[in-house]
Amino acid sequence: MRHHRSSFILLLSLILLSIAAVTQDRVAVAVDSLPPVKKIDQVAISPDGSQVAYIVEGGLSVVAVTGGTPLRIAPDQKDAVRDVTWSADSRHIAWLADSPGDVPASQLWAASPDGSSLAPLAALRGYAQTPRYSPDGAKLAVLYTEDMPRVAGPLEPMTPLAGVVGTKIYEQRVAVVDLGTNKMTQVTPADTYVYEYDWMPDSKGWVAIAAHGSGDNNWWIARLYTIDAASGAMREVYRPQWQIAEPHVSPDGKSVAFIEGLMSDDGLTGGDIHVVAITGGVARNLTPGVQASPSSLAWTGPDRISVVANVNGNSGYASLTVAGYPEGSSWKGWTGEELIGASTDAWVPAAAFSRDGSVTAVVRQSANRPPEVWAGPMGKWKQITNVNEDVRASWGESRNVQWMNGDTRLQGWLMLPKDYDPAKKYPLVVSVHGGPSWACMSKWPTGNMGDTTAASLLGWFVLCPNPRGSYGQGEAFTQGNVKDFGGGDYRDILAGVDAMIKQFPVDTKRIGIRGHSYGGYMTMWAETKTLRFAAAVAGAGLSDWQSYYGLNDIDEWMIPFFGASVYDDPTVYQKSDPIRFVKKVKTPTLILVGDRDGEVPMTQSIEWYHALETMRVPTQMVVYPNEGHVFHKPADARDYTLRMLQWFDQWFAKGTD
């Protein structure tokens, strides 16, 4: 009897292992079958509007705006190229080339756009970014963090603590290279971190967004300054209520335009367009009430500003006068011909403008169209590159979907299963974006960690919702989850799930939820509120606000969202705290995190894992060594995606029993 029982257990174990192997194989086949694509990292148009420089997979090329054969600049250069910029007379380009190695180092190069006159300008020991020619062409400025042991920014792997904490702060400063002598001088004060800057038209200084102290933590409280290039003296121009980005000086040097709004991360820009006098004073909001989220801007005339924005999940553009509102119309949002195209046509987060704004260059892409460079008048571009001409989408259609939660209109993107048949039932994965001040858009997949495109090949729907707190419907909408994390935003997401169930053949027994960062938090929170999800995957999730506040490297970000620190107002945090309600969790949960994540430390994932394991909730935790909030190692990013999809596949299979 014991022998037969042991044989049965062995046979059952072999069957389960065989099923697991098949699941892993089918997921791996789907992930590895996604077509490779060449990523276009940057596009920059010459000020005279005649040529476009762009970077593809670390290589720099130049092509005429009318198209033609691109010229590869410095084809023998082995170092990865980034951050290309043009001189004001369009006769020179400059860029940074990163040296290989674990410690950041780069070379600043310059050349003529025909590839001649190639020359190194400066060796930078540490992290550098954003080179910019002075308007008079005599100097080249760059943001430089000397001797920085890692790439700057809170998303990067943090340097482990050792010794006396807080004694060494690396500040990003404006450094200037004299193009006559190639001598480099660091100009701004050593105790101030400069995030973004723009030259004054007279080449005698800059406007900049800067803050004292830690660069990773203090972007949320940065202010607008003017800087004297000769002395480095800084004068405060504007202290914002929220966060600011994209500072640009007017052609006459009298005003500064910028974007101000509630932003959860440096580089994820959205808000309203503001203008303030260079001498300081009250800033004017040029776009009050606009139902869109501007993400980039440029002066394209003495009193004209061109804007690119997220508009209800699409890309939109407009031209404003300094008096406000789009030229030739009342402000009712971007509609009709002002949109770049149809709902699934293209995502364009920013544009490069010629000096007069008559010609622009962009990287256009969508979930079903790989990225290419386009150029021409804004909204009337023509494709001028073919770097991905042989790439075709192998997955299902992506649709811009709408739904309501009470009186609140919501939007998101739904990817359909490959070979979709409305007569069949399909699982659904809800993929919550990070931020929360960010948005899901129609974007070609690039194989980043957590990419859900292969889910379509596995026969699943994928819903990426834009709940309140997201970009795309204006600043009031973005501020809709202030002091209400896990409240209205959670209900918006659940309303989206219900709407998809009504509109599409969703198998309600096989619905999963996943996300990273804010999406990881929302996954943990959803588990405490409902049992409707068959499986969950929490990447770098935030499980305990009180412990998080004391352990993360960027606690300044929470003040705008919660109104006070966790020490001053613990109640507002507690009502949104997953760990307080963890006893309600029954959903099988996979937890993924980098061990050097400073934005949402690994300890938050450990706390959640420990709680679920104690309560015997099916769970697994995977820690990726030497990774930060965003993974840079391709093998780790692939493994993250594989494990995520395998987890859903495993638990969806149980839903068919």
ZIWO-V687743 format. One record per residue. N is the residue number from 1. RES is the residue in one letter. PSI is psi as a letter, one per 30 degrees, with the letter a starting at -180 (NA if undefined). D_LAST is the distance of its C-alpha to the last C-alpha in whole Angstrom. Layout:
n->(N & N)
res->(RES & RES)
psi->(PSI & PSI)
d_last->(D_LAST & D_LAST)
This chain:
n->(1 & 2 & 3 & 4 & 5 & 6 & 7 & 8 & 9 & 10 & 11 & 12 & 13 & 14 & 15 & 16 & 17 & 18 & 19 & 20 & 21 & 22 & 23 & 24 & 25 & 26 & 27 & 28 & 29 & 30 & 31 & 32 & 33 & 34 & 35 & 36 & 37 & 38 & 39 & 40 & 41 & 42 & 43 & 44 & 45 & 46 & 47 & 48 & 49 & 50 & 51 & 52 & 53 & 54 & 55 & 56 & 57 & 58 & 59 & 60 & 61 & 62 & 63 & 64 & 65 & 66 & 67 & 68 & 69 & 70 & 71 & 72 & 73 & 74 & 75 & 76 & 77 & 78 & 79 & 80 & 81 & 82 & 83 & 84 & 85 & 86 & 87 & 88 & 89 & 90 & 91 & 92 & 93 & 94 & 95 & 96 & 97 & 98 & 99 & 100 & 101 & 102 & 103 & 104 & 105 & 106 & 107 & 108 & 109 & 110 & 111 & 112 & 113 & 114 & 115 & 116 & 117 & 118 & 119 & 120 & 121 & 122 & 123 & 124 & 125 & 126 & 127 & 128 & 129 & 130 & 131 & 132 & 133 & 134 & 135 & 136 & 137 & 138 & 139 & 140 & 141 & 142 & 143 & 144 & 145 & 146 & 147 & 148 & 149 & 150 & 151 & 152 & 153 & 154 & 155 & 156 & 157 & 158 & 159 & 160 & 161 & 162 & 163 & 164 & 165 & 166 & 167 & 168 & 169 & 170 & 171 & 172 & 173 & 174 & 175 & 176 & 177 & 178 & 179 & 180 & 181 & 182 & 183 & 184 & 185 & 186 & 187 & 188 & 189 & 190 & 191 & 192 & 193 & 194 & 195 & 196 & 197 & 198 & 199 & 200 & 201 & 202 & 203 & 204 & 205 & 206 & 207 & 208 & 209 & 210 & 211 & 212 & 213 & 214 & 215 & 216 & 217 & 218 & 219 & 220 & 221 & 222 & 223 & 224 & 225 & 226 & 227 & 228 & 229 & 230 & 231 & 232 & 233 & 234 & 235 & 236 & 237 & 238 & 239 & 240 & 241 & 242 & 243 & 244 & 245 & 246 & 247 & 248 & 249 & 250 & 251 & 252 & 253 & 254 & 255 & 256 & 257 & 258 & 259 & 260 & 261 & 262 & 263 & 264 & 265 & 266 & 267 & 268 & 269 & 270 & 271 & 272 & 273 & 274 & 275 & 276 & 277 & 278 & 279 & 280 & 281 & 282 & 283 & 284 & 285 & 286 & 287 & 288 & 289 & 290 & 291 & 292 & 293 & 294 & 295 & 296 & 297 & 298 & 299 & 300 & 301 & 302 & 303 & 304 & 305 & 306 & 307 & 308 & 309 & 310 & 311 & 312 & 313 & 314 & 315 & 316 & 317 & 318 & 319 & 320 & 321 & 322 & 323 & 324 & 325 & 326 & 327 & 328 & 329 & 330 & 331 & 332 & 333 & 334 & 335 & 336 & 337 & 338 & 339 & 340 & 341 & 342 & 343 & 344 & 345 & 346 & 347 & 348 & 349 & 350 & 351 & 352 & 353 & 354 & 355 & 356 & 357 & 358 & 359 & 360 & 361 & 362 & 363 & 364 & 365 & 366 & 367 & 368 & 369 & 370 & 371 & 372 & 373 & 374 & 375 & 376 & 377 & 378 & 379 & 380 & 381 & 382 & 383 & 384 & 385 & 386 & 387 & 388 & 389 & 390 & 391 & 392 & 393 & 394 & 395 & 396 & 397 & 398 & 399 & 400 & 401 & 402 & 403 & 404 & 405 & 406 & 407 & 408 & 409 & 410 & 411 & 412 & 413 & 414 & 415 & 416 & 417 & 418 & 419 & 420 & 421 & 422 & 423 & 424 & 425 & 426 & 427 & 428 & 429 & 430 & 431 & 432 & 433 & 434 & 435 & 436 & 437 & 438 & 439 & 440 & 441 & 442 & 443 & 444 & 445 & 446 & 447 & 448 & 449 & 450 & 451 & 452 & 453 & 454 & 455 & 456 & 457 & 458 & 459 & 460 & 461 & 462 & 463 & 464 & 465 & 466 & 467 & 468 & 469 & 470 & 471 & 472 & 473 & 474 & 475 & 476 & 477 & 478 & 479 & 480 & 481 & 482 & 483 & 484 & 485 & 486 & 487 & 488 & 489 & 490 & 491 & 492 & 493 & 494 & 495 & 496 & 497 & 498 & 499 & 500 & 501 & 502 & 503 & 504 & 505 & 506 & 507 & 508 & 509 & 510 & 511 & 512 & 513 & 514 & 515 & 516 & 517 & 518 & 519 & 520 & 521 & 522 & 523 & 524 & 525 & 526 & 527 & 528 & 529 & 530 & 531 & 532 & 533 & 534 & 535 & 536 & 537 & 538 & 539 & 540 & 541 & 542 & 543 & 544 & 545 & 546 & 547 & 548 & 549 & 550 & 551 & 552 & 553 & 554 & 555 & 556 & 557 & 558 & 559 & 560 & 561 & 562 & 563 & 564 & 565 & 566 & 567 & 568 & 569 & 570 & 571 & 572 & 573 & 574 & 575 & 576 & 577 & 578 & 579 & 580 & 581 & 582 & 583 & 584 & 585 & 586 & 587 & 588 & 589 & 590 & 591 & 592 & 593 & 594 & 595 & 596 & 597 & 598 & 599 & 600 & 601 & 602 & 603 & 604 & 605 & 606 & 607 & 608 & 609 & 610 & 611 & 612 & 613 & 614 & 615 & 616 & 617 & 618 & 619 & 620 & 621 & 622 & 623 & 624 & 625 & 626 & 627 & 628 & 629 & 630 & 631 & 632 & 633 & 634 & 635 & 636 & 637 & 638 & 639 & 640 & 641 & 642 & 643 & 644 & 645 & 646 & 647 & 648 & 649 & 650 & 651 & 652 & 653 & 654 & 655 & 656 & 657)
res->(M & R & H & H & R & S & S & F & I & L & L & L & S & L & I & L & L & S & I & A & A & V & T & Q & D & R & V & A & V & A & V & D & S & L & P & P & V & K & K & I & D & Q & V & A & I & S & P & D & G & S & Q & V & A & Y & I & V & E & G & G & L & S & V & V & A & V & T & G & G & T & P & L & R & I & A & P & D & Q & K & D & A & V & R & D & V & T & W & S & A & D & S & R & H & I & A & W & L & A & D & S & P & G & D & V & P & A & S & Q & L & W & A & A & S & P & D & G & S & S & L & A & P & L & A & A & L & R & G & Y & A & Q & T & P & R & Y & S & P & D & G & A & K & L & A & V & L & Y & T & E & D & M & P & R & V & A & G & P & L & E & P & M & T & P & L & A & G & V & V & G & T & K & I & Y & E & Q & R & V & A & V & V & D & L & G & T & N & K & M & T & Q & V & T & P & A & D & T & Y & V & Y & E & Y & D & W & M & P & D & S & K & G & W & V & A & I & A & A & H & G & S & G & D & N & N & W & W & I & A & R & L & Y & T & I & D & A & A & S & G & A & M & R & E & V & Y & R & P & Q & W & Q & I & A & E & P & H & V & S & P & D & G & K & S & V & A & F & I & E & G & L & M & S & D & D & G & L & T & G & G & D & I & H & V & V & A & I & T & G & G & V & A & R & N & L & T & P & G & V & Q & A & S & P & S & S & L & A & W & T & G & P & D & R & I & S & V & V & A & N & V & N & G & N & S & G & Y & A & S & L & T & V & A & G & Y & P & E & G & S & S & W & K & G & W & T & G & E & E & L & I & G & A & S & T & D & A & W & V & P & A & A & A & F & S & R & D & G & S & V & T & A & V & V & R & Q & S & A & N & R & P & P & E & V & W & A & G & P & M & G & K & W & K & Q & I & T & N & V & N & E & D & V & R & A & S & W & G & E & S & R & N & V & Q & W & M & N & G & D & T & R & L & Q & G & W & L & M & L & P & K & D & Y & D & P & A & K & K & Y & P & L & V & V & S & V & H & G & G & P & S & W & A & C & M & S & K & W & P & T & G & N & M & G & D & T & T & A & A & S & L & L & G & W & F & V & L & C & P & N & P & R & G & S & Y & G & Q & G & E & A & F & T & Q & G & N & V & K & D & F & G & G & G & D & Y & R & D & I & L & A & G & V & D & A & M & I & K & Q & F & P & V & D & T & K & R & I & G & I & R & G & H & S & Y & G & G & Y & M & T & M & W & A & E & T & K & T & L & R & F & A & A & A & V & A & G & A & G & L & S & D & W & Q & S & Y & Y & G & L & N & D & I & D & E & W & M & I & P & F & F & G & A & S & V & Y & D & D & P & T & V & Y & Q & K & S & D & P & I & R & F & V & K & K & V & K & T & P & T & L & I & L & V & G & D & R & D & G & E & V & P & M & T & Q & S & I & E & W & Y & H & A & L & E & T & M & R & V & P & T & Q & M & V & V & Y & P & N & E & G & H & V & F & H & K & P & A & D & A & R & D & Y & T & L & R & M & L & Q & W & F & D & Q & W & F & A & K & G & T & D)
psi->(e & e & e & e & e & e & e & e & e & e & e & e & e & e & e & e & e & e & e & e & e & e & e & e & e & e & e & e & e & e & e & f & f & k & k & k & k & k & k & j & f & l & k & k & k & k & e & f & g & f & l & k & k & l & k & j & h & g & k & k & l & k & l & k & f & f & a & a & k & k & k & k & k & h & f & f & k & f & k & k & k & l & i & k & l & k & l & f & g & g & f & l & l & l & l & k & j & k & k & l & l & f & k & k & k & l & k & k & l & l & l & l & f & g & f & l & h & k & k & k & e & k & k & j & j & a & k & l & l & h & k & k & k & l & e & f & g & f & l & j & l & k & k & k & j & k & g & k & f & l & k & k & k & f & f & l & k & k & k & k & k & k & a & k & k & g & f & j & k & j & k & j & l & k & k & k & k & j & f & e & f & g & k & k & k & k & e & l & k & f & g & k & k & k & e & l & l & k & k & k & f & g & g & g & a & l & k & l & k & l & l & l & a & k & e & e & f & g & e & f & g & l & l & k & l & k & k & k & f & e & f & g & k & k & k & k & e & k & j & l & e & b & l & l & l & h & k & k & k & l & f & g & g & f & l & k & k & l & k & k & l & j & k & f & k & k & f & i & k & l & b & l & k & l & k & k & k & f & f & a & a & k & k & k & j & f & h & k & g & k & h & l & j & k & f & l & l & k & k & g & l & e & g & k & k & k & k & k & l & k & j & h & f & l & k & l & l & l & k & k & l & f & f & l & k & k & k & g & l & l & j & g & l & j & l & b & f & f & l & e & a & l & e & g & e & k & k & j & f & l & l & k & k & l & e & f & g & f & k & l & k & l & j & k & l & l & f & g & j & l & k & l & k & l & l & a & k & k & f & h & l & k & k & f & l & h & f & h & f & g & k & k & k & g & a & l & k & k & k & j & l & l & l & k & j & b & g & k & k & l & l & a & k & k & k & l & k & k & h & k & j & f & f & l & k & k & l & k & k & k & j & k & l & a & c & f & i & a & l & k & l & j & k & k & k & g & g & l & k & g & k & g & e & f & e & e & f & f & h & l & k & j & k & j & l & i & l & k & f & l & l & f & g & l & e & e & e & e & g & f & g & k & g & h & k & g & c & e & e & e & e & e & e & e & e & e & e & e & e & e & e & e & f & l & i & k & j & f & f & i & k & l & k & l & l & k & c & e & e & e & e & e & e & e & e & e & f & f & f & l & g & f & k & f & l & k & j & j & k & h & l & j & f & j & e & e & e & e & e & f & f & l & g & h & f & f & f & f & e & e & f & f & f & l & l & f & e & e & i & f & e & f & e & e & f & g & j & e & f & f & g & f & f & f & k & f & k & k & k & k & k & k & l & k & f & h & j & f & e & j & l & e & f & e & e & e & e & e & e & e & e & e & e & e & g & h & k & k & l & k & k & k & k & j & k & g & k & b & e & k & k & f & k & e & e & e & e & e & e & e & e & e & e & e & e & e & e & e & e & e & f & e & e & f & f & f & NA)
d_last->(29 & 29 & 29 & 26 & 24 & 25 & 24 & 20 & 20 & 22 & 19 & 16 & 18 & 19 & 15 & 14 & 17 & 17 & 14 & 15 & 18 & 17 & 16 & 19 & 21 & 19 & 20 & 23 & 24 & 23 & 26 & 28 & 28 & 30 & 33 & 36 & 38 & 42 & 42 & 45 & 46 & 49 & 51 & 55 & 58 & 61 & 63 & 65 & 62 & 63 & 60 & 57 & 56 & 52 & 50 & 47 & 46 & 49 & 51 & 54 & 55 & 57 & 58 & 60 & 58 & 59 & 57 & 58 & 58 & 56 & 59 & 57 & 59 & 60 & 58 & 58 & 57 & 54 & 54 & 51 & 52 & 52 & 53 & 56 & 59 & 62 & 65 & 67 & 69 & 66 & 68 & 66 & 62 & 61 & 58 & 56 & 55 & 53 & 54 & 52 & 51 & 49 & 52 & 53 & 56 & 57 & 60 & 61 & 62 & 64 & 65 & 66 & 63 & 65 & 64 & 68 & 69 & 66 & 67 & 65 & 66 & 65 & 63 & 60 & 59 & 56 & 54 & 56 & 54 & 56 & 59 & 61 & 65 & 67 & 69 & 72 & 70 & 72 & 69 & 66 & 64 & 60 & 58 & 59 & 57 & 60 & 58 & 55 & 53 & 49 & 49 & 49 & 47 & 44 & 41 & 43 & 42 & 44 & 47 & 47 & 49 & 52 & 56 & 57 & 54 & 56 & 59 & 58 & 57 & 56 & 58 & 57 & 61 & 62 & 64 & 67 & 68 & 71 & 71 & 75 & 75 & 71 & 72 & 69 & 69 & 66 & 68 & 65 & 66 & 64 & 62 & 61 & 57 & 58 & 54 & 56 & 59 & 61 & 65 & 68 & 69 & 73 & 71 & 72 & 69 & 65 & 63 & 60 & 57 & 58 & 57 & 59 & 57 & 54 & 52 & 49 & 49 & 52 & 51 & 50 & 53 & 55 & 58 & 60 & 63 & 66 & 67 & 71 & 70 & 74 & 73 & 70 & 70 & 68 & 68 & 65 & 65 & 62 & 60 & 56 & 54 & 51 & 50 & 52 & 52 & 54 & 57 & 60 & 64 & 65 & 68 & 71 & 69 & 70 & 66 & 63 & 59 & 56 & 53 & 52 & 49 & 46 & 45 & 42 & 43 & 46 & 45 & 43 & 46 & 46 & 48 & 51 & 54 & 57 & 61 & 63 & 67 & 68 & 70 & 67 & 67 & 64 & 62 & 61 & 57 & 58 & 54 & 54 & 51 & 50 & 46 & 45 & 45 & 48 & 47 & 50 & 54 & 57 & 61 & 62 & 65 & 68 & 66 & 63 & 59 & 56 & 53 & 49 & 46 & 43 & 43 & 39 & 37 & 40 & 43 & 46 & 50 & 53 & 57 & 59 & 62 & 63 & 64 & 60 & 58 & 57 & 60 & 61 & 58 & 57 & 55 & 51 & 49 & 48 & 48 & 49 & 51 & 51 & 47 & 46 & 44 & 42 & 38 & 37 & 40 & 41 & 41 & 44 & 44 & 48 & 51 & 54 & 57 & 61 & 64 & 64 & 61 & 61 & 59 & 56 & 53 & 49 & 46 & 44 & 40 & 37 & 33 & 34 & 38 & 39 & 42 & 45 & 49 & 50 & 54 & 56 & 57 & 54 & 51 & 53 & 52 & 52 & 50 & 52 & 50 & 48 & 46 & 43 & 44 & 42 & 38 & 36 & 33 & 30 & 27 & 26 & 29 & 30 & 31 & 33 & 31 & 33 & 32 & 33 & 33 & 36 & 39 & 38 & 37 & 34 & 33 & 31 & 30 & 27 & 26 & 24 & 21 & 23 & 24 & 23 & 22 & 22 & 20 & 17 & 15 & 15 & 14 & 17 & 19 & 22 & 25 & 28 & 31 & 33 & 37 & 36 & 39 & 38 & 36 & 33 & 35 & 35 & 35 & 35 & 33 & 35 & 32 & 33 & 30 & 27 & 28 & 25 & 26 & 24 & 21 & 22 & 22 & 18 & 18 & 18 & 20 & 22 & 24 & 27 & 29 & 33 & 33 & 36 & 38 & 37 & 40 & 41 & 42 & 45 & 46 & 45 & 42 & 42 & 43 & 41 & 39 & 42 & 42 & 38 & 36 & 32 & 34 & 34 & 33 & 29 & 30 & 31 & 27 & 25 & 27 & 27 & 23 & 23 & 26 & 23 & 21 & 24 & 25 & 22 & 19 & 17 & 13 & 14 & 10 & 11 & 15 & 17 & 20 & 23 & 27 & 30 & 33 & 33 & 29 & 28 & 30 & 28 & 25 & 26 & 27 & 24 & 22 & 25 & 25 & 21 & 18 & 17 & 16 & 13 & 15 & 19 & 22 & 25 & 28 & 31 & 30 & 33 & 32 & 35 & 38 & 41 & 40 & 39 & 43 & 45 & 43 & 42 & 45 & 45 & 46 & 48 & 45 & 44 & 47 & 47 & 43 & 44 & 48 & 49 & 48 & 45 & 48 & 50 & 47 & 44 & 43 & 42 & 40 & 39 & 37 & 35 & 34 & 31 & 32 & 33 & 30 & 27 & 27 & 24 & 22 & 18 & 17 & 16 & 20 & 21 & 25 & 27 & 31 & 35 & 37 & 40 & 39 & 41 & 40 & 37 & 38 & 35 & 36 & 34 & 31 & 32 & 32 & 29 & 27 & 29 & 28 & 24 & 25 & 27 & 24 & 22 & 20 & 18 & 20 & 22 & 26 & 28 & 31 & 33 & 37 & 40 & 38 & 39 & 37 & 36 & 36 & 38 & 37 & 35 & 34 & 32 & 32 & 29 & 28 & 27 & 25 & 23 & 22 & 21 & 19 & 17 & 16 & 15 & 13 & 12 & 10 & 9 & 7 & 5 & 6 & 4 & 0)
